[in-house]
Amino acid sequence: SGFSMRLFLAAATMLVIASSAVAADDAASNAFRVCKMIDNTGLFTAPCQVSSRRYAVMATIDLPSADARKACAQIVGVVSSKGFHFPGGEWTVQIKSPTSGDKSIAFCRLPK
């Protein structure tokens, strides 16, 4: 589908953007860097947010949950390949849709 292709290109874009991002030692700084990468793809419908209280990077994308799960996995893949770590808590990427309110339609764990 056209969307998978866009997602693939977005992941490639994230990698390019990420190449200039250097992983920090603390999870919160890394979370903000991941958010910046997500925002830079231009695919998400709302600005990415970091909740350090909930150990979450929260992104909003207008997608069915199956595609949101793929997007989530790709984000974590890029983050892992860049050597980003999220010590001190169970950090996750949470993806919401514009219609899902506060509920996540997909989430995945970030590397510790």
C-alpha positions in Angstrom: 0.0 0.0 0.0 1.0 3.6 -0.5 1.1 4.1 3.2 3.7 1.4 3.9 5.9 3.1 1.3 5.5 6.4 3.0 6.3 4.8 6.4 9.4 3.2 4.9 10.6 6.6 3.5 9.8 8.3 6.9 11.9 5.7 8.7 14.7 6.3 6.2 14.3 10.1 6.8 14.4 9.5 10.5 17.7 7.6 10.1 19.2 10.5 8.2 18.0 13.0 10.8 19.1 10.7 13.6 22.6 10.5 12.2 23.1 14.1 13.5 21.5 13.3 16.8 23.9 11.9 19.5 22.4 9.8 22.2 22.5 11.4 25.6 23.1 9.6 28.9 19.7 10.3 30.3 16.4 8.9 29.2 14.5 12.2 29.1 17.0 13.9 26.8 16.9 10.9 24.5 13.1 10.9 24.6 13.1 14.6 23.4 15.5 13.6 20.6 13.2 10.8 19.5 10.3 13.2 19.5 12.2 15.6 17.3 12.8 12.8 14.8 9.1 11.8 14.9 8.1 15.4 14.2 10.6 15.8 11.4 9.0 12.9 9.4 6.0 15.1 8.8 3.7 12.1 9.0 2.3 12.7 12.4 -0.8 14.8 12.9 0.1 16.4 16.2 3.4 17.4 17.8 5.1 14.6 19.7 5.1 14.9 23.4 7.3 13.5 26.2 5.9 12.5 29.5 8.8 11.8 31.9 6.2 11.0 34.6 4.8 8.2 32.5 8.1 7.4 30.8 6.5 7.8 27.4 7.1 9.4 24.0 3.6 10.1 22.7 2.9 10.5 19.0 -0.3 11.0 17.2 -0.9 9.6 13.7 -4.1 9.1 11.7 -3.7 5.4 11.0 -5.4 2.1 11.7 -3.8 0.4 14.7 -2.1 -2.3 12.6 -0.2 0.4 10.7 0.4 2.3 13.9 2.1 -0.8 15.4 4.4 -1.0 12.3 5.2 2.7 12.7 6.0 2.1 16.4 8.3 -0.8 15.5 10.1 1.3 12.9 10.7 4.1 15.4 12.1 1.7 18.0 14.3 0.1 15.3 15.8 3.5 14.3 16.3 4.4 18.0 18.0 1.1 18.8 20.2 1.3 15.7 21.4 4.7 16.9 22.4 3.3 20.3 19.8 5.3 22.2 19.1 4.0 25.7 16.4 4.7 28.2 17.6 3.8 31.7 15.7 4.2 34.9 12.2 3.2 33.8 10.1 1.3 31.3 10.1 3.9 28.5 7.7 3.3 25.7 6.6 4.9 22.4 2.8 5.4 22.6 0.9 6.1 19.4 -2.5 7.6 19.5 -4.9 8.4 16.6 -6.6 11.8 16.4 -9.9 10.0 17.2 -8.6 7.7 20.0 -8.7 10.4 22.6 -6.2 9.5 25.4 -6.0 5.8 24.5 -2.9 4.5 22.7 -3.6 2.4 19.6 -0.1 1.1 19.6 2.9 1.1 22.0 6.3 -0.4 22.1 9.2 -0.5 24.5 12.3 1.5 24.1 15.7 0.0 24.8 16.9 0.4 28.4 
